[in-house]
C-alpha cells in the first residue's frame, strides 16, 4: 500500500516522496476508538434508531401535509372555491420536506434564523396586501351586482308603469 501511495505522490509531486507519519499516541487513540465502537455495537439499537427515524419522518410529513391543507383551504376561500392541490403532489412535497423538519427540529436552519424577523415582516405585509386586494375585489363585485339589481328593478318599474 505504501508503494501505491508513493506512486501517486511521485506522479503528483515529481520525484519527491511524501510519507505520512503518525505518533504512537495517534495510533493508540485510533485503535482505542475502534475497540470502543465494536463494544458499543448493538444491532437492536440500530433497528430501534431506524424505526425512530421513520416515526419522526412520518410525523413531520403529517405536519407538512396539514400545513398544505391549510394553504389549500385558504386558497379556496380567497381565490376560487374549486381550487385543490393534486393529492399525489401534496404527498410528495410532504415527504420531501419532512427530513428538513426532522433535521432542524421544526426550526429554521441556522443561516436563516438570523433573518426570521425580516421574513415574518414581509409575510405579514404580503398577507395584509393580499387580503386587502381580495377585499377590494369582493367590494367591486358587490357593487357591480348591486348596480345590475338596480337596473333590473328600474326596468321592472318601467314595465309596470307602461302596463298601468
N, CA and C atoms as a LAMMPS dump frame, in Angstrom:
ITEM: TIMESTEP
0
ITEM: NUMBER OF ATOMS
492
ITEM: BOX BOUNDS ff ff ff
-5.0000000000000000e+02 5.0000000000000000e+02
-5.0000000000000000e+02 5.0000000000000000e+02
-5.0000000000000000e+02 5.0000000000000000e+02
ITEM: ATOMS id mol type element x y z
1 1 1 N 0.82 -1.18 0
2 1 2 C 0 0 0
3 1 3 C 0.868 1.248 0
4 2 1 N 1.99 1.171 0.715
5 2 2 C 2.886 2.315 0.746
6 2 3 C 3.419 2.576 -0.655
7 3 1 N 3.605 1.53 -1.426
8 3 2 C 4.097 1.672 -2.799
9 3 3 C 3.073 2.396 -3.647
10 4 1 N 1.791 2.079 -3.451
11 4 2 C 0.731 2.756 -4.217
12 4 3 C 0.722 4.244 -3.903
13 5 1 N 0.779 4.574 -2.605
14 5 2 C 0.79 5.982 -2.212
15 5 3 C 2.018 6.689 -2.757
16 6 1 N 3.137 5.978 -2.74
17 6 2 C 4.368 6.576 -3.233
18 6 3 C 4.241 6.848 -4.728
19 7 1 N 3.639 5.926 -5.468
20 7 2 C 3.482 6.123 -6.909
21 7 3 C 2.574 7.308 -7.182
22 8 1 N 1.519 7.427 -6.43
23 8 2 C 0.606 8.557 -6.601
24 8 3 C 1.331 9.851 -6.261
25 9 1 N 2.043 9.827 -5.141
26 9 2 C 2.763 11.027 -4.73
27 9 3 C 3.857 11.39 -5.731
28 10 1 N 4.568 10.376 -6.254
29 10 2 C 5.606 10.646 -7.242
30 10 3 C 4.992 11.278 -8.486
31 11 1 N 3.841 10.778 -8.894
32 11 2 C 3.193 11.316 -10.089
33 11 3 C 2.726 12.737 -9.846
34 12 1 N 2.266 13.009 -8.662
35 12 2 C 1.736 14.345 -8.363
36 12 3 C 2.847 15.35 -8.07
37 13 1 N 3.873 14.912 -7.369
38 13 2 C 4.879 15.853 -6.885
39 13 3 C 6.233 15.702 -7.578
40 14 1 N 6.287 14.924 -8.567
41 14 2 C 7.575 14.708 -9.226
42 14 3 C 8.288 13.549 -8.559
43 15 1 N 9.571 13.681 -8.304
44 15 2 C 10.351 12.584 -7.731
45 15 3 C 10.347 12.574 -6.21
46 16 1 N 9.889 13.636 -5.583
47 16 2 C 9.921 13.661 -4.125
48 16 3 C 8.821 12.777 -3.564
49 17 1 N 9.131 12.045 -2.511
50 17 2 C 8.145 11.17 -1.882
51 17 3 C 7.654 11.816 -0.601
52 18 1 N 6.355 11.629 -0.336
53 18 2 C 5.75 12.158 0.889
54 18 3 C 5.287 10.969 1.698
55 19 1 N 5.762 10.874 2.889
56 19 2 C 5.372 9.778 3.758
57 19 3 C 4.607 10.372 4.925
58 20 1 N 3.422 9.846 5.107
59 20 2 C 2.566 10.33 6.186
60 20 3 C 3.001 9.653 7.471
61 21 1 N 3.193 10.426 8.525
62 21 2 C 3.615 9.852 9.793
63 21 3 C 2.608 10.192 10.871
64 22 1 N 2.482 9.285 11.812
65 22 2 C 1.593 9.476 12.959
66 22 3 C 2.347 9.094 14.211
67 23 1 N 2.024 9.747 15.285
68 23 2 C 2.681 9.403 16.542
69 23 3 C 2.07 8.116 17.095
70 24 1 N 2.762 7.532 18.012
71 24 2 C 2.268 6.307 18.644
72 24 3 C 0.974 6.606 19.398
73 25 1 N 0.878 7.784 19.948
74 25 2 C -0.336 8.191 20.667
75 25 3 C -1.526 8.276 19.704
76 26 1 N -1.307 8.799 18.493
77 26 2 C -2.369 8.859 17.479
78 26 3 C -2.848 7.454 17.13
79 27 1 N -1.9 6.54 16.964
80 27 2 C -2.252 5.164 16.607
81 27 3 C -3.048 4.501 17.722
82 28 1 N -2.607 4.698 18.975
83 28 2 C -3.324 4.101 20.109
84 28 3 C -4.735 4.683 20.217
85 29 1 N -4.864 5.979 19.999
86 29 2 C -6.187 6.61 20.072
87 29 3 C -7.1 6.063 18.985
88 30 1 N -6.55 5.864 17.801
89 30 2 C -7.333 5.312 16.701
90 30 3 C -7.786 3.891 17.003
91 31 1 N -6.84 3.062 17.446
92 31 2 C -7.179 1.674 17.769
93 31 3 C -8.158 1.598 18.938
94 32 1 N -8.017 2.473 19.882
95 32 2 C -8.931 2.519 21.021
96 32 3 C -10.338 2.89 20.569
97 33 1 N -10.429 3.81 19.65
98 33 2 C -11.755 4.201 19.165
99 33 3 C -12.415 3.059 18.414
100 34 1 N -11.63 2.244 17.722
101 34 2 C -12.181 1.073 17.041
102 34 3 C -12.725 0.075 18.049
103 35 1 N -11.994 -0.136 19.138
104 35 2 C -12.446 -1.061 20.17
105 35 3 C -13.727 -0.566 20.828
106 36 1 N -13.806 0.731 21.099
107 36 2 C -14.999 1.302 21.725
108 36 3 C -16.218 1.114 20.823
109 37 1 N -16.037 1.357 19.536
110 37 2 C -17.147 1.215 18.598
111 37 3 C -17.611 -0.229 18.53
112 38 1 N -16.659 -1.168 18.568
113 38 2 C -17.012 -2.582 18.484
114 38 3 C -17.791 -3.011 19.719
115 39 1 N -17.421 -2.497 20.889
116 39 2 C -18.121 -2.85 22.116
117 39 3 C -19.524 -2.234 22.152
118 40 1 N -19.707 -1.051 21.586
119 40 2 C -20.987 -0.367 21.623
120 40 3 C -21.97 -0.857 20.563
121 41 1 N -21.511 -1.624 19.608
122 41 2 C -22.383 -2.055 18.522
123 41 3 C -23.465 -2.981 19.05
124 42 1 N -24.71 -2.593 18.78
125 42 2 C -25.856 -3.398 19.185
126 42 3 C -26.872 -3.341 18.054
127 43 1 N -27.06 -4.444 17.327
128 43 2 C -27.985 -4.427 16.189
129 43 3 C -29.392 -3.989 16.572
130 44 1 N -29.835 -4.316 17.77
131 44 2 C -31.181 -3.92 18.203
132 44 3 C -31.279 -2.399 18.322
133 45 1 N -30.219 -1.767 18.798
134 45 2 C -30.253 -0.31 18.926
135 45 3 C -30.249 0.35 17.55
136 46 1 N -29.564 -0.269 16.591
137 46 2 C -29.563 0.26 15.226
138 46 3 C -30.969 0.178 14.648
139 47 1 N -31.639 -0.955 14.845
140 47 2 C -33.006 -1.127 14.339
141 47 3 C -33.947 -0.147 15.03
142 48 1 N -33.783 0.038 16.333
143 48 2 C -34.628 0.976 17.071
144 48 3 C -34.413 2.398 16.567
145 49 1 N -33.167 2.729 16.274
146 49 2 C -32.852 4.065 15.759
147 49 3 C -33.495 4.279 14.389
148 50 1 N -33.438 3.264 13.52
149 50 2 C -34.059 3.361 12.2
150 50 3 C -35.573 3.499 12.319
151 51 1 N -36.174 2.722 13.235
152 51 2 C -37.619 2.816 13.459
153 51 3 C -38.002 4.203 13.973
154 52 1 N -37.192 4.731 14.876
155 52 2 C -37.452 6.061 15.427
156 52 3 C -37.367 7.122 14.329
157 53 1 N -36.387 6.982 13.43
158 53 2 C -36.262 7.927 12.322
159 53 3 C -37.473 7.861 11.399
160 54 1 N -37.987 6.656 11.156
161 54 2 C -39.178 6.5 10.321
162 54 3 C -40.382 7.182 10.965
163 55 1 N -40.538 6.992 12.274
164 55 2 C -41.657 7.606 13.002
165 55 3 C -41.538 9.131 12.953
166 56 1 N -40.333 9.649 13.17
167 56 2 C -40.119 11.1 13.117
168 56 3 C -40.429 11.648 11.729
169 57 1 N -40.005 10.94 10.694
170 57 2 C -40.262 11.382 9.32
171 57 3 C -41.756 11.364 9.022
172 58 1 N -42.445 10.314 9.445
173 58 2 C -43.895 10.234 9.229
174 58 3 C -44.613 11.376 9.958
175 59 1 N -44.211 11.648 11.181
176 59 2 C -44.836 12.734 11.951
177 59 3 C -44.583 14.086 11.283
178 60 1 N -43.358 14.303 10.824
179 60 2 C -43.024 15.553 10.151
180 60 3 C -43.793 15.687 8.841
181 61 1 N -43.915 14.586 8.092
182 61 2 C -44.689 14.613 6.845
183 61 3 C -46.145 14.943 7.136
184 62 1 N -46.67 14.417 8.225
185 62 2 C -48.04 14.745 8.637
186 62 3 C -48.201 16.223 8.932
187 63 1 N -47.21 16.799 9.608
188 63 2 C -47.259 18.238 9.895
189 63 3 C -47.246 19.054 8.607
190 64 1 N -46.394 18.681 7.683
191 64 2 C -46.306 19.391 6.405
192 64 3 C -47.621 19.249 5.645
193 65 1 N -48.182 18.045 5.656
194 65 2 C -49.438 17.799 4.941
195 65 3 C -50.564 18.641 5.529
196 66 1 N -50.624 18.768 6.845
197 66 2 C -51.637 19.617 7.485
198 66 3 C -51.43 21.069 7.071
199 67 1 N -50.182 21.503 7.015
200 67 2 C -49.893 22.862 6.547
201 67 3 C -50.351 23.074 5.117
202 68 1 N -50.111 22.084 4.26
203 68 2 C -50.547 22.188 2.864
204 68 3 C -52.073 22.252 2.767
205 69 1 N -52.755 21.478 3.596
206 69 2 C -54.219 21.51 3.567
207 69 3 C -54.75 22.862 4.063
208 70 1 N -54.049 23.47 5.004
209 70 2 C -54.431 24.805 5.464
210 70 3 C -54.261 25.817 4.343
211 71 1 N -53.157 25.723 3.623
212 71 2 C -52.937 26.616 2.482
213 71 3 C -54.011 26.386 1.427
214 72 1 N -54.341 25.129 1.187
215 72 2 C -55.373 24.808 0.198
216 72 3 C -56.72 25.43 0.592
217 73 1 N -57.1 25.318 1.856
218 73 2 C -58.364 25.898 2.314
219 73 3 C -58.339 27.425 2.201
220 74 1 N -57.2 28.03 2.483
221 74 2 C -57.062 29.48 2.339
222 74 3 C -57.222 29.881 0.881
223 75 1 N -56.605 29.122 -0.006
224 75 2 C -56.732 29.411 -1.438
225 75 3 C -58.178 29.253 -1.9
226 76 1 N -58.881 28.255 -1.385
227 76 2 C -60.289 28.07 -1.737
228 76 3 C -61.106 29.277 -1.301
229 77 1 N -60.819 29.785 -0.127
230 77 2 C -61.579 30.917 0.391
231 77 3 C -61.23 32.218 -0.325
232 78 1 N -59.971 32.394 -0.686
233 78 2 C -59.536 33.675 -1.227
234 78 3 C -59.508 33.738 -2.749
235 79 1 N -59.227 32.645 -3.409
236 79 2 C -59.016 32.694 -4.851
237 79 3 C -60.176 32.068 -5.618
238 80 1 N -60.432 30.787 -5.345
239 80 2 C -61.516 30.118 -6.074
240 80 3 C -61.98 28.909 -5.261
241 81 1 N -63.285 28.711 -5.148
242 81 2 C -63.784 27.605 -4.316
243 81 3 C -63.432 26.216 -4.836
244 82 1 N -63.092 26.097 -6.105
245 82 2 C -62.747 24.794 -6.663
246 82 3 C -61.25 24.506 -6.637
247 83 1 N -60.458 25.407 -6.068
248 83 2 C -59.004 25.195 -6.016
249 83 3 C -58.698 23.958 -5.182
250 84 1 N -57.74 23.155 -5.644
251 84 2 C -57.287 21.996 -4.868
252 84 3 C -55.889 21.599 -5.324
253 85 1 N -55.047 21.218 -4.356
254 85 2 C -53.744 20.668 -4.689
255 85 3 C -53.951 19.263 -5.237
256 86 1 N -53.067 18.847 -6.123
257 86 2 C -53.07 17.464 -6.576
258 86 3 C -52.626 16.614 -5.382
259 87 1 N -53.426 15.631 -4.971
260 87 2 C -53.081 14.848 -3.774
261 87 3 C -51.718 14.157 -3.849
262 88 1 N -51.367 13.634 -5.026
263 88 2 C -50.068 12.961 -5.152
264 88 3 C -48.922 13.951 -5.001
265 89 1 N -49.075 15.146 -5.577
266 89 2 C -48.029 16.154 -5.45
267 89 3 C -47.911 16.632 -4.01
268 90 1 N -49.048 16.829 -3.35
269 90 2 C -49.024 17.278 -1.953
270 90 3 C -48.316 16.245 -1.077
271 91 1 N -48.601 14.97 -1.306
272 91 2 C -47.946 13.921 -0.531
273 91 3 C -46.446 13.887 -0.828
274 92 1 N -46.092 14.055 -2.098
275 92 2 C -44.679 14.075 -2.478
276 92 3 C -43.95 15.229 -1.801
277 93 1 N -44.562 16.398 -1.812
278 93 2 C -43.954 17.562 -1.158
279 93 3 C -43.796 17.301 0.337
280 94 1 N -44.822 16.742 0.959
281 94 2 C -44.765 16.479 2.399
282 94 3 C -43.595 15.569 2.749
283 95 1 N -43.377 14.524 1.951
284 95 2 C -42.291 13.587 2.254
285 95 3 C -40.923 14.133 1.858
286 96 1 N -40.882 15.103 0.961
287 96 2 C -39.593 15.71 0.611
288 96 3 C -39.199 16.787 1.623
289 97 1 N -40.175 17.429 2.247
290 97 2 C -39.899 18.468 3.235
291 97 3 C -39.687 17.861 4.628
292 98 1 N -40.286 16.706 4.888
293 98 2 C -40.218 16.076 6.217
294 98 3 C -38.798 15.918 6.754
295 99 1 N -37.811 15.46 5.964
296 99 2 C -36.46 15.335 6.52
297 99 3 C -35.884 16.668 7.021
298 100 1 N -36.282 17.766 6.391
299 100 2 C -35.81 19.07 6.874
300 100 3 C -36.428 19.408 8.224
301 101 1 N -37.688 19.06 8.397
302 101 2 C -38.345 19.291 9.685
303 101 3 C -37.636 18.474 10.759
304 102 1 N -37.346 17.221 10.454
305 102 2 C -36.647 16.363 11.414
306 102 3 C -35.239 16.908 11.674
307 103 1 N -34.539 17.28 10.608
308 103 2 C -33.153 17.735 10.733
309 103 3 C -33.035 18.968 11.62
310 104 1 N -33.931 19.926 11.442
311 104 2 C -33.834 21.184 12.18
312 104 3 C -34.813 21.259 13.348
313 105 1 N -35.522 20.175 13.622
314 105 2 C -36.424 20.155 14.767
315 105 3 C -37.568 21.147 14.631
316 106 1 N -37.992 21.422 13.432
317 106 2 C -39.094 22.358 13.219
318 106 3 C -38.665 23.809 13.244
319 107 1 N -37.398 24.052 13.47
320 107 2 C -36.871 25.416 13.474
321 107 3 C -36.201 25.698 12.134
322 108 1 N -36.044 26.98 11.806
323 108 2 C -35.346 27.28 10.556
324 108 3 C -33.858 26.943 10.687
325 109 1 N -33.198 26.7 9.555
326 109 2 C -31.759 26.438 9.607
327 109 3 C -31.027 27.639 10.208
328 110 1 N -29.874 27.402 10.803
329 110 2 C -29.145 28.489 11.466
330 110 3 C -28.852 29.68 10.546
331 111 1 N -28.541 29.433 9.28
332 111 2 C -28.231 30.524 8.366
333 111 3 C -29.469 31.368 8.053
334 112 1 N -30.663 30.806 8.27
335 112 2 C -31.898 31.534 8.001
336 112 3 C -32.476 32.159 9.268
337 113 1 N -32.145 31.59 10.421
338 113 2 C -32.706 32.053 11.692
339 113 3 C -32.411 33.526 11.945
340 114 1 N -31.266 33.996 11.501
341 114 2 C -30.904 35.399 11.724
342 114 3 C -31.847 36.357 10.995
343 115 1 N -32.555 35.865 9.989
344 115 2 C -33.433 36.727 9.187
345 115 3 C -34.919 36.475 9.421
346 116 1 N -35.261 35.74 10.473
347 116 2 C -36.662 35.383 10.689
348 116 3 C -37.54 36.607 10.925
349 117 1 N -37.054 37.62 11.617
350 117 2 C -37.859 38.828 11.831
351 117 3 C -38.203 39.487 10.496
352 118 1 N -37.227 39.576 9.624
353 118 2 C -37.459 40.183 8.31
354 118 3 C -38.426 39.342 7.476
355 119 1 N -38.257 38.043 7.521
356 119 2 C -39.132 37.149 6.765
357 119 3 C -40.564 37.252 7.277
358 120 1 N -40.739 37.264 8.585
359 120 2 C -42.083 37.365 9.161
360 120 3 C -42.717 38.721 8.831
361 121 1 N -41.927 39.789 8.82
362 121 2 C -42.454 41.107 8.469
363 121 3 C -42.929 41.132 7.015
364 122 1 N -42.125 40.589 6.12
365 122 2 C -42.511 40.541 4.704
366 122 3 C -43.764 39.683 4.528
367 123 1 N -43.828 38.549 5.229
368 123 2 C -45.006 37.685 5.135
369 123 3 C -46.247 38.41 5.658
370 124 1 N -46.128 39.121 6.769
371 124 2 C -47.278 39.84 7.332
372 124 3 C -47.74 40.949 6.392
373 125 1 N -46.795 41.701 5.84
374 125 2 C -47.152 42.772 4.899
375 125 3 C -47.779 42.168 3.644
376 126 1 N -47.21 41.071 3.163
377 126 2 C -47.755 40.397 1.984
378 126 3 C -49.174 39.909 2.216
379 127 1 N -49.431 39.307 3.366
380 127 2 C -50.786 38.822 3.682
381 127 3 C -51.761 39.981 3.808
382 128 1 N -51.34 41.071 4.424
383 128 2 C -52.206 42.247 4.534
384 128 3 C -52.522 42.8 3.15
385 129 1 N -51.519 42.912 2.308
386 129 2 C -51.731 43.404 0.951
387 129 3 C -52.641 42.484 0.156
388 130 1 N -52.423 41.184 0.262
389 130 2 C -53.242 40.228 -0.482
390 130 3 C -54.681 40.245 0.004
391 131 1 N -54.886 40.25 1.319
392 131 2 C -56.259 40.262 1.834
393 131 3 C -56.959 41.576 1.495
394 132 1 N -56.222 42.673 1.457
395 132 2 C -56.807 43.959 1.064
396 132 3 C -57.221 43.927 -0.408
397 133 1 N -56.367 43.362 -1.246
398 133 2 C -56.693 43.246 -2.67
399 133 3 C -57.938 42.377 -2.857
400 134 1 N -58.017 41.275 -2.123
401 134 2 C -59.19 40.396 -2.213
402 134 3 C -60.45 41.127 -1.739
403 135 1 N -60.332 41.917 -0.689
404 135 2 C -61.485 42.666 -0.186
405 135 3 C -61.963 43.675 -1.215
406 136 1 N -61.045 44.389 -1.843
407 136 2 C -61.414 45.36 -2.877
408 136 3 C -62.094 44.635 -4.038
409 137 1 N -61.564 43.494 -4.42
410 137 2 C -62.156 42.706 -5.499
411 137 3 C -63.594 42.296 -5.143
412 138 1 N -63.821 41.845 -3.918
413 138 2 C -65.162 41.466 -3.478
414 138 3 C -66.097 42.672 -3.413
415 139 1 N -65.594 43.811 -2.954
416 139 2 C -66.419 45.02 -2.891
417 139 3 C -66.842 45.482 -4.291
418 140 1 N -65.904 45.426 -5.246
419 140 2 C -66.231 45.793 -6.621
420 140 3 C -67.267 44.84 -7.205
421 141 1 N -67.113 43.545 -6.925
422 141 2 C -68.089 42.565 -7.413
423 141 3 C -69.456 42.831 -6.792
424 142 1 N -69.496 43.182 -5.524
425 142 2 C -70.768 43.509 -4.859
426 142 3 C -71.383 44.768 -5.465
427 143 1 N -70.552 45.772 -5.775
428 143 2 C -71.053 47 -6.404
429 143 3 C -71.654 46.692 -7.776
430 144 1 N -70.989 45.863 -8.547
431 144 2 C -71.495 45.502 -9.881
432 144 3 C -72.81 44.746 -9.752
433 145 1 N -72.882 43.808 -8.799
434 145 2 C -74.123 43.055 -8.584
435 145 3 C -75.242 43.986 -8.146
436 146 1 N -74.954 44.944 -7.268
437 146 2 C -75.975 45.891 -6.813
438 146 3 C -76.433 46.774 -7.967
439 147 1 N -75.503 47.213 -8.826
440 147 2 C -75.87 48.049 -9.972
441 147 3 C -76.761 47.267 -10.934
442 148 1 N -76.451 46.003 -11.148
443 148 2 C -77.284 45.162 -12.018
444 148 3 C -78.676 44.993 -11.414
445 149 1 N -78.72 44.804 -10.108
446 149 2 C -80.015 44.653 -9.43
447 149 3 C -80.83 45.934 -9.539
448 150 1 N -80.193 47.092 -9.379
449 150 2 C -80.902 48.385 -9.513
450 150 3 C -81.403 48.561 -10.948
451 151 1 N -80.583 48.186 -11.925
452 151 2 C -81.002 48.309 -13.328
453 151 3 C -82.178 47.38 -13.608
454 152 1 N -82.131 46.199 -13.035
455 152 2 C -83.234 45.251 -13.216
456 152 3 C -84.508 45.786 -12.578
457 153 1 N -84.37 46.34 -11.379
458 153 2 C -85.529 46.94 -10.69
459 153 3 C -86.087 48.105 -11.493
460 154 1 N -85.201 48.923 -12.031
461 154 2 C -85.645 50.082 -12.825
462 154 3 C -86.385 49.604 -14.072
463 155 1 N -85.889 48.548 -14.713
464 155 2 C -86.557 48.007 -15.896
465 155 3 C -87.921 47.448 -15.523
466 156 1 N -88.036 46.78 -14.389
467 156 2 C -89.325 46.253 -13.923
468 156 3 C -90.294 47.388 -13.605
469 157 1 N -89.775 48.446 -12.969
470 157 2 C -90.625 49.601 -12.648
471 157 3 C -91.146 50.244 -13.933
472 158 1 N -90.276 50.36 -14.936
473 158 2 C -90.694 50.962 -16.225
474 158 3 C -91.778 50.118 -16.892
475 159 1 N -91.606 48.78 -16.832
476 159 2 C -92.612 47.897 -17.426
477 159 3 C -93.947 48.008 -16.691
478 160 1 N -93.898 48.124 -15.376
479 160 2 C -95.129 48.234 -14.578
480 160 3 C -95.82 49.581 -14.879
481 161 1 N -95.059 50.637 -15.057
482 161 2 C -95.649 51.948 -15.345
483 161 3 C -96.271 51.949 -16.743
484 162 1 N -95.62 51.284 -17.703
485 162 2 C -96.159 51.223 -19.047
486 162 3 C -97.425 50.363 -19.084
487 163 1 N -97.462 49.325 -18.278
488 163 2 C -98.626 48.454 -18.228
489 163 3 C -99.812 49.156 -17.582
490 164 1 N -99.547 50.067 -16.689
491 164 2 C -100.632 50.768 -15.973
492 164 3 C -101.181 51.856 -16.788
